[in-house]
Amino acid sequence: MKKRFQYFMPTMILFGPGRLGDLAKTPFLPGKKALIVISAGKAMKANGYLQRLADALEKNGVSSAVFDRVLPNPVSEHVEEGAARAREEGCDFVIGLGGGSSIDSAKSIAVMARNPGEYWDYIVGGSGKGKKPSGGALPIVAIPTTAGTGTESDPWTVITRTETREKIGWGADCTFPTLSIVDPELMLSVPPAFTAYQGMDAFFHAVEGYLARASQPASDHFALDAIEKITRFLPVAVRDGSDLEARTALAWASTEAGFVESLSACISHHSLEHAMSACHPEIPHGAGLIMTSIAYFSYLAERDPARYGAMARAMGVDTGGADDDAGPAAFMAALEKLIRDIGMDGLKPERFGLKKEEAEEIARNSMETMGSLYTLTPVRLTQEDVEAIFRNCFR
């Protein structure tokens, strides 16, 4: 066990079915006028979530304005537009309502509402200038309607700079949500494919955080529990999206995986996918992770077999206790089965326009923009290694 580590988790989390209604009376709202950040799609309005949120805020004496420009892979120019809107409207906090894209955008908007210049001035990595956001951020409230990103319980926000094709994660203490409402009832309307994509995003947050050099006792606990719950309940929710027990278990697993991201870290599996979807924005993040997972984790496990046995056991496999010998094979078999069970075993890179010939560009992009995650990966990877992993995804 590691004897030196840090634990910091400042977010108030209200969890459980029906908790959205608690916004009408909670004393934890951090201001009197909210900028509500939602996607450019129709779901938040069509499902009534936006109106329910606005009504609950009004009952609590809070007014609101709406920013509804967020894309599935959110972009820096919309962050700056949203921040300008927050200032114009006199908003004193920001609410992200929706999936990870909306909540990540809300975090970034909250930063830019308090700081000058362009968003990329504060990004660490790639062409970012790495400035400190000395103005901090407006308080953030996260209300996820998907179970995947865990952004309700971590400080991270992932934004794309379109002109340079850079997709970079960033965060600071000021980008932890002040309050998160995790209501599984809001997740009942997510279609099967996106339930699968989002659930596997949470799964890989847990797996990567467990393998990362930054792992620690608390992150290990949350990671293994999230892996167990997702393996058990994700196939159920994909088959029957109305199963509230499964949705609730997945919502908690996603939040746990957010704890893992806060207390440990993702590794270069995420760097690789971010490069792919920076170059091909039509790729859903979870789909990219699924498509690369077998090639990526097989490559790592062959070179460092430690810790795979515990993850295999969390997925319901008896490894016989011989972790370094049996663990990697058991984990990879369980991962392949999980991907089959959620109907994603036919997912191919070619479906999204990816080509083997892009290996060098994507590998270089991943290392230049999110190279820090390579330092946390338990196996040292060169650009040639990453290119080989990418090519191995085409089978």
Phi, psi and omega in degrees: 000138176292138182257353179231116178200173182236140177234117179217116181214088190271006187273131169281124182243124172256113189243140169133160179304134177085003185290342178303322180297338180293343178298339180290342184225355184295141176274004189266000177295134190267014181189189184242350173216124185252140163268116178268120182257122179227171181284168176283354178283187186258349194299316185296326178278315184296324180277356178083004184293319181297315180294319178299320179295312181299320180294317180296318178298316181300319179297334180266010177079024182243128175268171185207157169231161186239137170240116189235048183249003190290133178266163178304321168251094191295150188240155187296326181296328177285330173301313181293323175297316180296321178295320177297320179296318179300317179293316180300321183275353181069032180287138179250003167202169185233137176245128171261119180241117179138212178276191182300327181298317181290318182287320175301317179297320179300318178298314182292322176298319179299323177292311185287340175292342183247358186225148182278172172086203180257155182302320185292348174299334187257358182279137176258118182118155179057226181271006178296151183269350173068025178289154175275133177283084188296338178277000182070220181208153168298151176302147186240135171243128181250129177230090182285141173247011175225160176248096183193302191282329185070012184293347176288345183230025174215170182268000194277147176219131184245119185228148180254139170257107192294322187292334180250001181054050178244127176239109192230135173271143183208156175187165179209172179304327183287350180259005165294135173300142171288320182219137173232133175252113180249098184245104183300339178297333179287349184260356184294337185269359182290128181295160185305313184298318181285331170301316180294311180302312185291320178297323179285333172300311177299319179303314183285333171302315181293314181298311182296319179295329178288324181277339189298150176299338182272002184299154182210173187304317182292317180295324178299316180300309181295322182297311183293323178292319177297317178301315180298313184293319181292318178301321183281318192255341181296315177301326179295312182292328177294320180288321184220094183293345181274000181285101186291328177299314180294317179298321180293316178298318180290324177298318179290321178300320178296317178296318176301317180295331172295320174303318181300316178297327180286319188267334175239234180189158165286166176240194193289352171304318178290324177301316181297314181294321179300322177295320179297312183279347169290321179279333180227082187299345180284352180282119171297138186306313181297325178296318178298321178294318179298314185297330183264349193294316184295313179296318185292306186287332173298316181298315180292315186296326178297331186260338176209094187281355185298143170084349181288331180298317180296321179292321177298318178296322177298334178270006174094015182258134175274112181269357181070012177082351181270074191299308185294332180276310187262339187303307182301313181296321180294318179295315182296321178295319179293322178295315178300320179295316180300317179298321175295317185296336179259009174075026184248012182289344178265007182287122184235146179301326182300333180301331183253016176083007178287146179227148177304327183294348178275001188306312183296314182297315183289320177298315180296315179302314183296324182281329180282324185270323181228048180296336182299329180288337175291328179289341180264354180284136185292344178244133177287124181246133173268172176299323179296323177298315182295320176299318180296318178299315180300314181296327180290350177286344181265095184229000000 
